[in-house]
Amino acid sequence: MCLAVPGKIIRVDDDGPFSRAGKVDFGGVVREVNLALVPDAAAGDYVLIHVGMAISKIDEEEAARVFEMLREMEELGEVEEFGEGRKP
């Protein structure tokens, strides 16, 4: 299962088209993310992240819906099952 997770860009380090990166907040956890595929993304924008790369911009409402779905999955125990290496 592949999963893209939303995050909010808090800083962009624009060092060129292929090395464009930034700090992204995932609900309190901040990580460095490659932003090369979303050249128009700026601080304050929400993006979908997959394996350390921002793959698209999304609006704040969509990000909130995804966070809610992830919370519901966690409450059902589905996230922990996959995290422990179990297959469906």
PDB file with SEQRES, HELIX, SHEET and CRYST1 records, atoms N, CA, C and O in Angstrom:
SEQRES   1 A   88  MET CYS LEU ALA VAL PRO GLY LYS ILE ILE ARG VAL ASP          
SEQRES   2 A   88  ASP ASP GLY PRO PHE SER ARG ALA GLY LYS VAL ASP PHE          
SEQRES   3 A   88  GLY GLY VAL VAL ARG GLU VAL ASN LEU ALA LEU VAL PRO          
SEQRES   4 A   88  ASP ALA ALA ALA GLY ASP TYR VAL LEU ILE HIS VAL GLY          
SEQRES   5 A   88  MET ALA ILE SER LYS ILE ASP GLU GLU GLU ALA ALA ARG          
SEQRES   6 A   88  VAL PHE GLU MET LEU ARG GLU MET GLU GLU LEU GLY GLU          
SEQRES   7 A   88  VAL GLU GLU PHE GLY GLU GLY ARG LYS PRO                      
HELIX    1 AA1 GLU A   60  LEU A   76  1                                  17    
HELIX    2 AA2 GLU A   78  GLY A   83  1                                   6    
SHEET    1 AA1 5 VAL A  29  ASN A  34  0                                        
SHEET    2 AA1 5 ALA A  21  PHE A  26 -1                                        
SHEET    3 AA1 5 VAL A   5  ASP A  13 -1                                        
SHEET    4 AA1 5 TYR A  46  HIS A  50 -1                                        
SHEET    5 AA1 5 MET A  53  ILE A  58 -1                                        
CRYST1    1.000    1.000    1.000  90.00  90.00  90.00 P 1           1          
ATOM      1  N   MET A   1       0.847  -1.172   0.000  1.00  0.00           N  
ATOM      2  CA  MET A   1       0.000   0.000   0.000  1.00  0.00           C  
ATOM      3  C   MET A   1       0.892   1.233   0.000  1.00  0.00           C  
ATOM      4  O   MET A   1       1.795   1.351   0.828  1.00  0.00           O  
ATOM      5  N   CYS A   2       0.643   2.139  -0.914  1.00  0.00           N  
ATOM      6  CA  CYS A   2       1.364   3.403  -0.964  1.00  0.00           C  
ATOM      7  C   CYS A   2       0.483   4.483  -0.362  1.00  0.00           C  
ATOM      8  O   CYS A   2      -0.727   4.518  -0.586  1.00  0.00           O  
ATOM      9  N   LEU A   3       1.101   5.349   0.394  1.00  0.00           N  
ATOM     10  CA  LEU A   3       0.340   6.376   1.077  1.00  0.00           C  
ATOM     11  C   LEU A   3       1.074   7.702   0.982  1.00  0.00           C  
ATOM     12  O   LEU A   3       2.263   7.790   1.288  1.00  0.00           O  
ATOM     13  N   ALA A   4       0.364   8.722   0.560  1.00  0.00           N  
ATOM     14  CA  ALA A   4       0.901  10.082   0.560  1.00  0.00           C  
ATOM     15  C   ALA A   4       0.261  10.810   1.732  1.00  0.00           C  
ATOM     16  O   ALA A   4      -0.946  10.705   1.951  1.00  0.00           O  
ATOM     17  N   VAL A   5       1.060  11.538   2.474  1.00  0.00           N  
ATOM     18  CA  VAL A   5       0.607  12.203   3.693  1.00  0.00           C  
ATOM     19  C   VAL A   5       0.700  13.717   3.503  1.00  0.00           C  
ATOM     20  O   VAL A   5       1.695  14.213   2.974  1.00  0.00           O  
ATOM     21  N   PRO A   6      -0.328  14.454   3.929  1.00  0.00           N  
ATOM     22  CA  PRO A   6      -0.269  15.905   3.790  1.00  0.00           C  
ATOM     23  C   PRO A   6       0.616  16.548   4.850  1.00  0.00           C  
ATOM     24  O   PRO A   6       0.761  16.039   5.961  1.00  0.00           O  
ATOM     25  N   GLY A   7       1.194  17.664   4.482  1.00  0.00           N  
ATOM     26  CA  GLY A   7       1.980  18.458   5.410  1.00  0.00           C  
ATOM     27  C   GLY A   7       1.938  19.914   4.991  1.00  0.00           C  
ATOM     28  O   GLY A   7       1.639  20.233   3.840  1.00  0.00           O  
ATOM     29  N   LYS A   8       2.240  20.794   5.934  1.00  0.00           N  
ATOM     30  CA  LYS A   8       2.228  22.234   5.670  1.00  0.00           C  
ATOM     31  C   LYS A   8       3.668  22.732   5.553  1.00  0.00           C  
ATOM     32  O   LYS A   8       4.486  22.518   6.447  1.00  0.00           O  
ATOM     33  N   ILE A   9       3.958  23.387   4.455  1.00  0.00           N  
ATOM     34  CA  ILE A   9       5.303  23.924   4.249  1.00  0.00           C  
ATOM     35  C   ILE A   9       5.509  25.093   5.210  1.00  0.00           C  
ATOM     36  O   ILE A   9       4.704  26.023   5.256  1.00  0.00           O  
ATOM     37  N   ILE A  10       6.605  25.031   5.979  1.00  0.00           N  
ATOM     38  CA  ILE A  10       6.900  26.134   6.890  1.00  0.00           C  
ATOM     39  C   ILE A  10       8.105  26.949   6.427  1.00  0.00           C  
ATOM     40  O   ILE A  10       8.301  28.082   6.866  1.00  0.00           O  
ATOM     41  N   ARG A  11       8.917  26.360   5.530  1.00  0.00           N  
ATOM     42  CA  ARG A  11      10.060  27.101   4.984  1.00  0.00           C  
ATOM     43  C   ARG A  11      10.495  26.457   3.675  1.00  0.00           C  
ATOM     44  O   ARG A  11      10.488  25.234   3.542  1.00  0.00           O  
ATOM     45  N   VAL A  12      10.872  27.289   2.712  1.00  0.00           N  
ATOM     46  CA  VAL A  12      11.371  26.794   1.426  1.00  0.00           C  
ATOM     47  C   VAL A  12      12.809  27.245   1.252  1.00  0.00           C  
ATOM     48  O   VAL A  12      13.133  28.418   1.435  1.00  0.00           O  
ATOM     49  N   ASP A  13      13.673  26.291   0.893  1.00  0.00           N  
ATOM     50  CA  ASP A  13      15.068  26.572   0.558  1.00  0.00           C  
ATOM     51  C   ASP A  13      15.199  26.342  -0.939  1.00  0.00           C  
ATOM     52  O   ASP A  13      15.373  25.203  -1.373  1.00  0.00           O  
ATOM     53  N   ASP A  14      15.119  27.395  -1.732  1.00  0.00           N  
ATOM     54  CA  ASP A  14      15.112  27.285  -3.180  1.00  0.00           C  
ATOM     55  C   ASP A  14      16.528  27.404  -3.719  1.00  0.00           C  
ATOM     56  O   ASP A  14      16.999  28.501  -4.019  1.00  0.00           O  
ATOM     57  N   ASP A  15      17.210  26.253  -3.840  1.00  0.00           N  
ATOM     58  CA  ASP A  15      18.586  26.233  -4.325  1.00  0.00           C  
ATOM     59  C   ASP A  15      18.673  25.809  -5.776  1.00  0.00           C  
ATOM     60  O   ASP A  15      19.735  25.385  -6.232  1.00  0.00           O  
ATOM     61  N   GLY A  16      17.589  25.914  -6.501  1.00  0.00           N  
ATOM     62  CA  GLY A  16      17.564  25.513  -7.904  1.00  0.00           C  
ATOM     63  C   GLY A  16      16.461  24.504  -8.133  1.00  0.00           C  
ATOM     64  O   GLY A  16      15.917  23.953  -7.177  1.00  0.00           O  
ATOM     65  N   PRO A  17      16.122  24.254  -9.395  1.00  0.00           N  
ATOM     66  CA  PRO A  17      14.963  23.419  -9.700  1.00  0.00           C  
ATOM     67  C   PRO A  17      15.070  21.969  -9.227  1.00  0.00           C  
ATOM     68  O   PRO A  17      14.048  21.356  -8.920  1.00  0.00           O  
ATOM     69  N   PHE A  18      16.263  21.411  -9.161  1.00  0.00           N  
ATOM     70  CA  PHE A  18      16.405  20.004  -8.781  1.00  0.00           C  
ATOM     71  C   PHE A  18      16.758  19.808  -7.318  1.00  0.00           C  
ATOM     72  O   PHE A  18      16.635  18.700  -6.794  1.00  0.00           O  
ATOM     73  N   SER A  19      17.196  20.868  -6.652  1.00  0.00           N  
ATOM     74  CA  SER A  19      17.566  20.739  -5.247  1.00  0.00           C  
ATOM     75  C   SER A  19      16.642  21.548  -4.340  1.00  0.00           C  
ATOM     76  O   SER A  19      16.977  21.809  -3.185  1.00  0.00           O  
ATOM     77  N   ARG A  20      15.481  21.946  -4.861  1.00  0.00           N  
ATOM     78  CA  ARG A  20      14.515  22.730  -4.089  1.00  0.00           C  
ATOM     79  C   ARG A  20      13.973  21.860  -2.959  1.00  0.00           C  
ATOM     80  O   ARG A  20      13.455  20.769  -3.198  1.00  0.00           O  
ATOM     81  N   ALA A  21      14.094  22.346  -1.737  1.00  0.00           N  
ATOM     82  CA  ALA A  21      13.660  21.589  -0.564  1.00  0.00           C  
ATOM     83  C   ALA A  21      13.012  22.543   0.430  1.00  0.00           C  
ATOM     84  O   ALA A  21      12.977  23.754   0.215  1.00  0.00           O  
ATOM     85  N   GLY A  22      12.510  21.992   1.495  1.00  0.00           N  
ATOM     86  CA  GLY A  22      11.917  22.827   2.529  1.00  0.00           C  
ATOM     87  C   GLY A  22      11.566  22.032   3.764  1.00  0.00           C  
ATOM     88  O   GLY A  22      11.642  20.804   3.774  1.00  0.00           O  
ATOM     89  N   LYS A  23      11.188  22.739   4.791  1.00  0.00           N  
ATOM     90  CA  LYS A  23      10.733  22.129   6.040  1.00  0.00           C  
ATOM     91  C   LYS A  23       9.218  22.021   5.979  1.00  0.00           C  
ATOM     92  O   LYS A  23       8.531  22.987   5.648  1.00  0.00           O  
ATOM     93  N   VAL A  24       8.703  20.846   6.299  1.00  0.00           N  
ATOM     94  CA  VAL A  24       7.260  20.601   6.257  1.00  0.00           C  
ATOM     95  C   VAL A  24       6.810  20.067   7.607  1.00  0.00           C  
ATOM     96  O   VAL A  24       7.448  19.191   8.190  1.00  0.00           O  
ATOM     97  N   ASP A  25       5.700  20.610   8.091  1.00  0.00           N  
ATOM     98  CA  ASP A  25       5.126  20.229   9.379  1.00  0.00           C  
ATOM     99  C   ASP A  25       4.025  19.198   9.162  1.00  0.00           C  
ATOM    100  O   ASP A  25       3.054  19.456   8.452  1.00  0.00           O  
ATOM    101  N   PHE A  26       4.182  18.035   9.774  1.00  0.00           N  
ATOM    102  CA  PHE A  26       3.200  16.962   9.721  1.00  0.00           C  
ATOM    103  C   PHE A  26       2.498  16.869  11.071  1.00  0.00           C  
ATOM    104  O   PHE A  26       2.644  15.876  11.784  1.00  0.00           O  
ATOM    105  N   GLY A  27       1.743  17.894  11.418  1.00  0.00           N  
ATOM    106  CA  GLY A  27       1.015  17.880  12.687  1.00  0.00           C  
ATOM    107  C   GLY A  27       1.918  17.882  13.906  1.00  0.00           C  
ATOM    108  O   GLY A  27       1.637  17.202  14.893  1.00  0.00           O  
ATOM    109  N   GLY A  28       2.990  18.636  13.842  1.00  0.00           N  
ATOM    110  CA  GLY A  28       3.902  18.745  14.973  1.00  0.00           C  
ATOM    111  C   GLY A  28       5.262  18.118  14.734  1.00  0.00           C  
ATOM    112  O   GLY A  28       6.215  18.435  15.445  1.00  0.00           O  
ATOM    113  N   VAL A  29       5.375  17.248  13.765  1.00  0.00           N  
ATOM    114  CA  VAL A  29       6.650  16.632  13.388  1.00  0.00           C  
ATOM    115  C   VAL A  29       7.135  17.346  12.135  1.00  0.00           C  
ATOM    116  O   VAL A  29       6.431  17.382  11.126  1.00  0.00           O  
ATOM    117  N   VAL A  30       8.342  17.916  12.198  1.00  0.00           N  
ATOM    118  CA  VAL A  30       8.882  18.682  11.071  1.00  0.00           C  
ATOM    119  C   VAL A  30       9.989  17.873  10.408  1.00  0.00           C  
ATOM    120  O   VAL A  30      10.898  17.363  11.063  1.00  0.00           O  
ATOM    121  N   ARG A  31       9.883  17.772   9.088  1.00  0.00           N  
ATOM    122  CA  ARG A  31      10.865  17.029   8.297  1.00  0.00           C  
ATOM    123  C   ARG A  31      11.308  17.850   7.092  1.00  0.00           C  
ATOM    124  O   ARG A  31      10.594  18.740   6.633  1.00  0.00           O  
ATOM    125  N   GLU A  32      12.489  17.536   6.594  1.00  0.00           N  
ATOM    126  CA  GLU A  32      13.007  18.109   5.358  1.00  0.00           C  
ATOM    127  C   GLU A  32      12.400  17.315   4.209  1.00  0.00           C  
ATOM    128  O   GLU A  32      12.410  16.084   4.221  1.00  0.00           O  
ATOM    129  N   VAL A  33      11.866  18.037   3.203  1.00  0.00           N  
ATOM    130  CA  VAL A  33      11.171  17.398   2.089  1.00  0.00           C  
ATOM    131  C   VAL A  33      11.664  17.996   0.775  1.00  0.00           C  
ATOM    132  O   VAL A  33      11.934  19.194   0.694  1.00  0.00           O  
ATOM    133  N   ASN A  34      11.779  17.160  -0.246  1.00  0.00           N  
ATOM    134  CA  ASN A  34      12.136  17.626  -1.581  1.00  0.00           C  
ATOM    135  C   ASN A  34      10.897  18.257  -2.213  1.00  0.00           C  
ATOM    136  O   ASN A  34       9.836  17.633  -2.255  1.00  0.00           O  
ATOM    137  N   LEU A  35      11.027  19.490  -2.705  1.00  0.00           N  
ATOM    138  CA  LEU A  35       9.918  20.229  -3.300  1.00  0.00           C  
ATOM    139  C   LEU A  35      10.070  20.435  -4.807  1.00  0.00           C  
ATOM    140  O   LEU A  35       9.365  21.262  -5.385  1.00  0.00           O  
ATOM    141  N   ALA A  36      10.969  19.706  -5.446  1.00  0.00           N  
ATOM    142  CA  ALA A  36      11.257  19.914  -6.871  1.00  0.00           C  
ATOM    143  C   ALA A  36      10.033  19.686  -7.759  1.00  0.00           C  
ATOM    144  O   ALA A  36       9.916  20.323  -8.806  1.00  0.00           O  
ATOM    145  N   LEU A  37       9.127  18.802  -7.370  1.00  0.00           N  
ATOM    146  CA  LEU A  37       7.969  18.500  -8.215  1.00  0.00           C  
ATOM    147  C   LEU A  37       6.822  19.494  -8.050  1.00  0.00           C  
ATOM    148  O   LEU A  37       5.841  19.438  -8.791  1.00  0.00           O  
ATOM    149  N   VAL A  38       6.939  20.392  -7.093  1.00  0.00           N  
ATOM    150  CA  VAL A  38       5.907  21.424  -6.869  1.00  0.00           C  
ATOM    151  C   VAL A  38       6.581  22.794  -6.840  1.00  0.00           C  
ATOM    152  O   VAL A  38       6.685  23.414  -5.781  1.00  0.00           O  
ATOM    153  N   PRO A  39       7.040  23.267  -7.999  1.00  0.00           N  
ATOM    154  CA  PRO A  39       7.825  24.503  -8.049  1.00  0.00           C  
ATOM    155  C   PRO A  39       7.058  25.747  -7.610  1.00  0.00           C  
ATOM    156  O   PRO A  39       7.673  26.750  -7.250  1.00  0.00           O  
ATOM    157  N   ASP A  40       5.732  25.699  -7.634  1.00  0.00           N  
ATOM    158  CA  ASP A  40       4.942  26.871  -7.237  1.00  0.00           C  
ATOM    159  C   ASP A  40       4.533  26.827  -5.769  1.00  0.00           C  
ATOM    160  O   ASP A  40       3.883  27.758  -5.294  1.00  0.00           O  
ATOM    161  N   ALA A  41       4.891  25.777  -5.038  1.00  0.00           N  
ATOM    162  CA  ALA A  41       4.540  25.675  -3.617  1.00  0.00           C  
ATOM    163  C   ALA A  41       5.382  26.648  -2.794  1.00  0.00           C  
ATOM    164  O   ALA A  41       6.571  26.839  -3.050  1.00  0.00           O  
ATOM    165  N   ALA A  42       4.739  27.254  -1.805  1.00  0.00           N  
ATOM    166  CA  ALA A  42       5.400  28.247  -0.959  1.00  0.00           C  
ATOM    167  C   ALA A  42       5.063  27.987   0.502  1.00  0.00           C  
ATOM    168  O   ALA A  42       4.195  27.171   0.813  1.00  0.00           O  
ATOM    169  N   ALA A  43       5.750  28.682   1.390  1.00  0.00           N  
ATOM    170  CA  ALA A  43       5.461  28.576   2.819  1.00  0.00           C  
ATOM    171  C   ALA A  43       3.983  28.863   3.047  1.00  0.00           C  
ATOM    172  O   ALA A  43       3.429  29.819   2.504  1.00  0.00           O  
ATOM    173  N   GLY A  44       3.354  28.015   3.863  1.00  0.00           N  
ATOM    174  CA  GLY A  44       1.931  28.143   4.153  1.00  0.00           C  
ATOM    175  C   GLY A  44       1.060  27.228   3.314  1.00  0.00           C  
ATOM    176  O   GLY A  44      -0.097  26.992   3.660  1.00  0.00           O  
ATOM    177  N   ASP A  45       1.605  26.700   2.196  1.00  0.00           N  
ATOM    178  CA  ASP A  45       0.847  25.777   1.351  1.00  0.00           C  
ATOM    179  C   ASP A  45       0.877  24.372   1.950  1.00  0.00           C  
ATOM    180  O   ASP A  45       1.798  24.002   2.678  1.00  0.00           O  
ATOM    181  N   TYR A  46      -0.155  23.607   1.622  1.00  0.00           N  
ATOM    182  CA  TYR A  46      -0.200  22.191   1.987  1.00  0.00           C  
ATOM    183  C   TYR A  46       0.177  21.375   0.769  1.00  0.00           C  
ATOM    184  O   TYR A  46      -0.224  21.691  -0.351  1.00  0.00           O  
ATOM    185  N   VAL A  47       0.959  20.313   0.993  1.00  0.00           N  
ATOM    186  CA  VAL A  47       1.398  19.431  -0.077  1.00  0.00           C  
ATOM    187  C   VAL A  47       1.234  17.981   0.370  1.00  0.00           C  
ATOM    188  O   VAL A  47       1.238  17.678   1.563  1.00  0.00           O  
ATOM    189  N   LEU A  48       1.089  17.092  -0.611  1.00  0.00           N  
ATOM    190  CA  LEU A  48       1.085  15.659  -0.330  1.00  0.00           C  
ATOM    191  C   LEU A  48       2.509  15.152  -0.471  1.00  0.00           C  
ATOM    192  O   LEU A  48       3.189  15.443  -1.455  1.00  0.00           O  
ATOM    193  N   ILE A  49       2.955  14.389   0.525  1.00  0.00           N  
ATOM    194  CA  ILE A  49       4.327  13.884   0.563  1.00  0.00           C  
ATOM    195  C   ILE A  49       4.313  12.369   0.422  1.00  0.00           C  
ATOM    196  O   ILE A  49       3.545  11.679   1.093  1.00  0.00           O  
ATOM    197  N   HIS A  50       5.167  11.861  -0.454  1.00  0.00           N  
ATOM    198  CA  HIS A  50       5.360  10.419  -0.604  1.00  0.00           C  
ATOM    199  C   HIS A  50       6.850  10.163  -0.660  1.00  0.00           C  
ATOM    200  O   HIS A  50       7.546  10.736  -1.499  1.00  0.00           O  
ATOM    201  N   VAL A  51       7.342   9.324   0.206  1.00  0.00           N  
ATOM    202  CA  VAL A  51       8.762   8.969   0.343  1.00  0.00           C  
ATOM    203  C   VAL A  51       9.693  10.186   0.276  1.00  0.00           C  
ATOM    204  O   VAL A  51      10.694  10.176  -0.441  1.00  0.00           O  
ATOM    205  N   GLY A  52       9.352  11.215   1.021  1.00  0.00           N  
ATOM    206  CA  GLY A  52      10.222  12.381   1.135  1.00  0.00           C  
ATOM    207  C   GLY A  52      10.108  13.414   0.038  1.00  0.00           C  
ATOM    208  O   GLY A  52      10.854  14.393   0.027  1.00  0.00           O  
ATOM    209  N   MET A  53       9.168  13.206  -0.900  1.00  0.00           N  
ATOM    210  CA  MET A  53       8.975  14.166  -1.987  1.00  0.00           C  
ATOM    211  C   MET A  53       7.557  14.698  -1.980  1.00  0.00           C  
ATOM    212  O   MET A  53       6.596  13.943  -1.839  1.00  0.00           O  
ATOM    213  N   ALA A  54       7.440  15.994  -2.133  1.00  0.00           N  
ATOM    214  CA  ALA A  54       6.123  16.593  -2.313  1.00  0.00           C  
ATOM    215  C   ALA A  54       5.691  16.278  -3.734  1.00  0.00           C  
ATOM    216  O   ALA A  54       6.419  16.566  -4.684  1.00  0.00           O  
ATOM    217  N   ILE A  55       4.500  15.683  -3.889  1.00  0.00           N  
ATOM    218  CA  ILE A  55       4.056  15.271  -5.223  1.00  0.00           C  
ATOM    219  C   ILE A  55       2.940  16.149  -5.774  1.00  0.00           C  
ATOM    220  O   ILE A  55       2.696  16.150  -6.981  1.00  0.00           O  
ATOM    221  N   SER A  56       2.254  16.903  -4.901  1.00  0.00           N  
ATOM    222  CA  SER A  56       1.234  17.835  -5.378  1.00  0.00           C  
ATOM    223  C   SER A  56       0.812  18.768  -4.257  1.00  0.00           C  
ATOM    224  O   SER A  56       0.973  18.472  -3.073  1.00  0.00           O  
ATOM    225  N   LYS A  57       0.264  19.912  -4.672  1.00  0.00           N  
ATOM    226  CA  LYS A  57      -0.307  20.844  -3.701  1.00  0.00           C  
ATOM    227  C   LYS A  57      -1.759  20.459  -3.466  1.00  0.00           C  
ATOM    228  O   LYS A  57      -2.438  19.977  -4.373  1.00  0.00           O  
ATOM    229  N   ILE A  58      -2.233  20.675  -2.236  1.00  0.00           N  
ATOM    230  CA  ILE A  58      -3.645  20.483  -1.926  1.00  0.00           C  
ATOM    231  C   ILE A  58      -4.094  21.660  -1.069  1.00  0.00           C  
ATOM    232  O   ILE A  58      -3.268  22.369  -0.494  1.00  0.00           O  
ATOM    233  N   ASP A  59      -5.407  21.864  -0.988  1.00  0.00           N  
ATOM    234  CA  ASP A  59      -5.879  22.958  -0.150  1.00  0.00           C  
ATOM    235  C   ASP A  59      -6.001  22.494   1.302  1.00  0.00           C  
ATOM    236  O   ASP A  59      -5.963  21.299   1.594  1.00  0.00           O  
ATOM    237  N   GLU A  60      -6.145  23.453   2.194  1.00  0.00           N  
ATOM    238  CA  GLU A  60      -6.175  23.165   3.627  1.00  0.00           C  
ATOM    239  C   GLU A  60      -7.345  22.249   3.996  1.00  0.00           C  
ATOM    240  O   GLU A  60      -7.220  21.403   4.881  1.00  0.00           O  
ATOM    241  N   GLU A  61      -8.471  22.419   3.323  1.00  0.00           N  
ATOM    242  CA  GLU A  61      -9.646  21.588   3.606  1.00  0.00           C  
ATOM    243  C   GLU A  61      -9.376  20.120   3.271  1.00  0.00           C  
ATOM    244  O   GLU A  61      -9.734  19.225   4.038  1.00  0.00           O  
ATOM    245  N   GLU A  62      -8.749  19.883   2.132  1.00  0.00           N  
ATOM    246  CA  GLU A  62      -8.410  18.514   1.740  1.00  0.00           C  
ATOM    247  C   GLU A  62      -7.403  17.908   2.711  1.00  0.00           C  
ATOM    248  O   GLU A  62      -7.522  16.737   3.072  1.00  0.00           O  
ATOM    249  N   ALA A  63      -6.416  18.689   3.136  1.00  0.00           N  
ATOM    250  CA  ALA A  63      -5.436  18.199   4.109  1.00  0.00           C  
ATOM    251  C   ALA A  63      -6.131  17.789   5.402  1.00  0.00           C  
ATOM    252  O   ALA A  63      -5.793  16.758   5.983  1.00  0.00           O  
ATOM    253  N   ALA A  64      -7.093  18.577   5.856  1.00  0.00           N  
ATOM    254  CA  ALA A  64      -7.829  18.257   7.090  1.00  0.00           C  
ATOM    255  C   ALA A  64      -8.604  16.960   6.927  1.00  0.00           C  
ATOM    256  O   ALA A  64      -8.667  16.161   7.862  1.00  0.00           O  
ATOM    257  N   ARG A  65      -9.204  16.732   5.743  1.00  0.00           N  
ATOM    258  CA  ARG A  65      -9.939  15.477   5.514  1.00  0.00           C  
ATOM    259  C   ARG A  65      -9.004  14.273   5.567  1.00  0.00           C  
ATOM    260  O   ARG A  65      -9.355  13.240   6.137  1.00  0.00           O  
ATOM    261  N   VAL A  66      -7.825  14.399   4.981  1.00  0.00           N  
ATOM    262  CA  VAL A  66      -6.871  13.293   4.995  1.00  0.00           C  
ATOM    263  C   VAL A  66      -6.402  13.020   6.421  1.00  0.00           C  
ATOM    264  O   VAL A  66      -6.325  11.862   6.829  1.00  0.00           O  
ATOM    265  N   PHE A  67      -6.086  14.075   7.191  1.00  0.00           N  
ATOM    266  CA  PHE A  67      -5.676  13.883   8.589  1.00  0.00           C  
ATOM    267  C   PHE A  67      -6.765  13.159   9.366  1.00  0.00           C  
ATOM    268  O   PHE A  67      -6.466  12.286  10.181  1.00  0.00           O  
ATOM    269  N   GLU A  68      -8.024  13.509   9.126  1.00  0.00           N  
ATOM    270  CA  GLU A  68      -9.137  12.856   9.828  1.00  0.00           C  
ATOM    271  C   GLU A  68      -9.229  11.383   9.449  1.00  0.00           C  
ATOM    272  O   GLU A  68      -9.442  10.539  10.319  1.00  0.00           O  
ATOM    273  N   MET A  69      -9.072  11.062   8.177  1.00  0.00           N  
ATOM    274  CA  MET A  69      -9.095   9.655   7.752  1.00  0.00           C  
ATOM    275  C   MET A  69      -7.952   8.870   8.381  1.00  0.00           C  
ATOM    276  O   MET A  69      -8.141   7.726   8.794  1.00  0.00           O  
ATOM    277  N   LEU A  70      -6.770   9.471   8.459  1.00  0.00           N  
ATOM    278  CA  LEU A  70      -5.633   8.796   9.080  1.00  0.00           C  
ATOM    279  C   LEU A  70      -5.889   8.544  10.564  1.00  0.00           C  
ATOM    280  O   LEU A  70      -5.529   7.491  11.091  1.00  0.00           O  
ATOM    281  N   ARG A  71      -6.515   9.518  11.240  1.00  0.00           N  
ATOM    282  CA  ARG A  71      -6.859   9.320  12.656  1.00  0.00           C  
ATOM    283  C   ARG A  71      -7.846   8.166  12.809  1.00  0.00           C  
ATOM    284  O   ARG A  71      -7.706   7.345  13.716  1.00  0.00           O  
ATOM    285  N   GLU A  72      -8.834   8.101  11.934  1.00  0.00           N  
ATOM    286  CA  GLU A  72      -9.816   7.023  11.993  1.00  0.00           C  
ATOM    287  C   GLU A  72      -9.157   5.668  11.754  1.00  0.00           C  
ATOM    288  O   GLU A  72      -9.486   4.693  12.430  1.00  0.00           O  
ATOM    289  N   MET A  73      -8.226   5.598  10.794  1.00  0.00           N  
ATOM    290  CA  MET A  73      -7.508   4.342  10.539  1.00  0.00           C  
ATOM    291  C   MET A  73      -6.717   3.916  11.761  1.00  0.00           C  
ATOM    292  O   MET A  73      -6.690   2.737  12.113  1.00  0.00           O  
ATOM    293  N   GLU A  74      -6.072   4.876  12.406  1.00  0.00           N  
ATOM    294  CA  GLU A  74      -5.291   4.563  13.595  1.00  0.00           C  
ATOM    295  C   GLU A  74      -6.181   4.044  14.705  1.00  0.00           C  
ATOM    296  O   GLU A  74      -5.810   3.104  15.407  1.00  0.00           O  
ATOM    297  N   GLU A  75      -7.347   4.639  14.872  1.00  0.00           N  
ATOM    298  CA  GLU A  75      -8.285   4.185  15.895  1.00  0.00           C  
ATOM    299  C   GLU A  75      -8.747   2.760  15.625  1.00  0.00           C  
ATOM    300  O   GLU A  75      -9.028   2.018  16.566  1.00  0.00           O  
ATOM    301  N   LEU A  76      -8.829   2.368  14.369  1.00  0.00           N  
ATOM    302  CA  LEU A  76      -9.233   1.009  14.012  1.00  0.00           C  
ATOM    303  C   LEU A  76      -8.081   0.017  14.124  1.00  0.00           C  
ATOM    304  O   LEU A  76      -8.295  -1.192  14.033  1.00  0.00           O  
ATOM    305  N   GLY A  77      -6.872   0.512  14.321  1.00  0.00           N  
ATOM    306  CA  GLY A  77      -5.708  -0.356  14.455  1.00  0.00           C  
ATOM    307  C   GLY A  77      -5.059  -0.726  13.137  1.00  0.00           C  
ATOM    308  O   GLY A  77      -4.089  -1.483  13.123  1.00  0.00           O  
ATOM    309  N   GLU A  78      -5.577  -0.204  12.016  1.00  0.00           N  
ATOM    310  CA  GLU A  78      -5.032  -0.563  10.715  1.00  0.00           C  
ATOM    311  C   GLU A  78      -3.622  -0.029  10.510  1.00  0.00           C  
ATOM    312  O   GLU A  78      -2.803  -0.696   9.877  1.00  0.00           O  
ATOM    313  N   VAL A  79      -3.326   1.134  11.019  1.00  0.00           N  
ATOM    314  CA  VAL A  79      -2.001   1.720  10.827  1.00  0.00           C  
ATOM    315  C   VAL A  79      -0.951   0.886  11.545  1.00  0.00           C  
ATOM    316  O   VAL A  79       0.115   0.623  10.988  1.00  0.00           O  
ATOM    317  N   GLU A  80      -1.239   0.465  12.785  1.00  0.00           N  
ATOM    318  CA  GLU A  80      -0.272  -0.328  13.534  1.00  0.00           C  
ATOM    319  C   GLU A  80      -0.006  -1.673  12.873  1.00  0.00           C  
ATOM    320  O   GLU A  80       1.128  -2.151  12.887  1.00  0.00           O  
ATOM    321  N   GLU A  81      -1.036  -2.293  12.292  1.00  0.00           N  
ATOM    322  CA  GLU A  81      -0.843  -3.585  11.642  1.00  0.00           C  
ATOM    323  C   GLU A  81       0.148  -3.480  10.492  1.00  0.00           C  
ATOM    324  O   GLU A  81       1.053  -4.307  10.384  1.00  0.00           O  
ATOM    325  N   PHE A  82      -0.008  -2.480   9.635  1.00  0.00           N  
ATOM    326  CA  PHE A  82       0.915  -2.325   8.525  1.00  0.00           C  
ATOM    327  C   PHE A  82       2.288  -1.898   9.018  1.00  0.00           C  
ATOM    328  O   PHE A  82       3.295  -2.303   8.440  1.00  0.00           O  
ATOM    329  N   GLY A  83       2.355  -1.100  10.057  1.00  0.00           N  
ATOM    330  CA  GLY A  83       3.624  -0.640  10.586  1.00  0.00           C  
ATOM    331  C   GLY A  83       4.459  -1.769  11.167  1.00  0.00           C  
ATOM    332  O   GLY A  83       5.682  -1.658  11.252  1.00  0.00           O  
ATOM    333  N   GLU A  84       3.802  -2.862  11.571  1.00  0.00           N  
ATOM    334  CA  GLU A  84       4.522  -3.994  12.153  1.00  0.00           C  
ATOM    335  C   GLU A  84       4.924  -5.026  11.115  1.00  0.00           C  
ATOM    336  O   GLU A  84       5.374  -6.119  11.459  1.00  0.00           O  
ATOM    337  N   GLY A  85       4.763  -4.681   9.855  1.00  0.00           N  
ATOM    338  CA  GLY A  85       5.203  -5.578   8.795  1.00  0.00           C  
ATOM    339  C   GLY A  85       4.164  -6.615   8.401  1.00  0.00           C  
ATOM    340  O   GLY A  85       4.456  -7.496   7.592  1.00  0.00           O  
ATOM    341  N   ARG A  86       2.970  -6.533   8.945  1.00  0.00           N  
ATOM    342  CA  ARG A  86       1.915  -7.473   8.574  1.00  0.00           C  
ATOM    343  C   ARG A  86       1.317  -7.065   7.232  1.00  0.00           C  
ATOM    344  O   ARG A  86       1.214  -5.884   6.902  1.00  0.00           O  
ATOM    345  N   LYS A  87       0.935  -8.069   6.484  1.00  0.00           N  
ATOM    346  CA  LYS A  87       0.297  -7.797   5.200  1.00  0.00           C  
ATOM    347  C   LYS A  87      -1.185  -8.078   5.326  1.00  0.00           C  
ATOM    348  O   LYS A  87      -1.594  -8.960   6.081  1.00  0.00           O  
ATOM    349  N   PRO A  88      -2.007  -7.314   4.574  1.00  0.00           N  
ATOM    350  CA  PRO A  88      -3.455  -7.525   4.666  1.00  0.00           C  
ATOM    351  C   PRO A  88      -3.871  -8.892   4.124  1.00  0.00           C  
ATOM    352  O   PRO A  88      -5.056  -9.224   4.130  1.00  0.00           O  
TER     353      PRO A  88                                                      
END                                                                             
